[in-house]
Amino acid sequence: MAHASLPPPGPLLLTAEGWKKFQFEWENYLEGAELTKKPSRVKTAYFLSFCGTAAQERYKSFTWVQEDDKHDIDKILKKFKEELMPTENRCIERFVFNTRQQQPGEPVAEFVADLLRLASTCQFEKLTPENVNEELILGKLVCGLPDSAVRHRLLEEGNNLTLDKAITIVQCAEQVA
């Protein structure tokens, strides 16, 4: 068998980072163990064997639209992802990315690797020639504000924040100050 020496993934830690790690290991295991073409019930059995007790208990607590859904690996993975992965707040993710500084003694390779990791959640791939300037100015506005309370107010807007809305919020704060 191709997977005799392939280490299984898991256990699944019930956190966002735990999910990302497990999902990566799971996908690699499916390929390496030649399980991608196996029936969903077989993949579900492997998944439940590897995910650990906490994830098994969480799985048992899920409600399913149809009884067979609990054996559909894609629906199972979707449920775990929905529970463990918070909706990414583009504004906060870009703020973290834009304010990341290279630390003293940190090798440039590590710094760039971390920037790449941070960029992966910033939704930069959604930038178009039509919105790139507005999005970059919005990011600079949020990062460049000296008033942390106003910055916090902008970050709370999350994915609903536009440049026009940010300008309005900042101008209102300036008038009150």
C-alpha positions, 0 to 999 in steps of 0.5 A: 500500500502506498500509505503504509509509511505516510503519517496520518494527519491530526488530531484536529485542534478546534481552533482556526489555526488547528483547522488550517494545519489539519486541512493541509495535512488531510489534503496531502494524506488523501493524495499520498494515500491514494484516497481521493477516488475512494467513496465519501464514506471511506474518506469519512471513516479515515477522517473520523479515525484521524481527527481526534476525540474532541473533533469526533465529539464536535462531529457528533453534535452537528445537525444534518439536513439529510441523514446521509449528509453525516457520511459526506466528507465534503459536507463534514469538512464544510461544517468544521470550516464554518465553525472553526474559521472566523469570517476574515475581516479584510480591513483588520487583516490588511492593517496587520499586514501593513503595520508588520515591521521586521524585528531586530535580528529577524532574518529577511527570509523569515520576515518575507515569509511572514508577510506572505502568510499575512498577505494570504488573508488580505484578499489582495487577489480581489484588487482590480484596476478599478478599485486598487487605488481606493483600497490602497488609500483606505489601507494607508488611511487606517494605518496612518491615523494617529488616533487609535480610537478612530482607527478602532472604529474603522476596523470595527466596520470590517469588510463594510468599510469603504474609503468614503465611509472611512473619510466620513467617520474620520471627519466626524471624529475631527469635528468632535475633537 
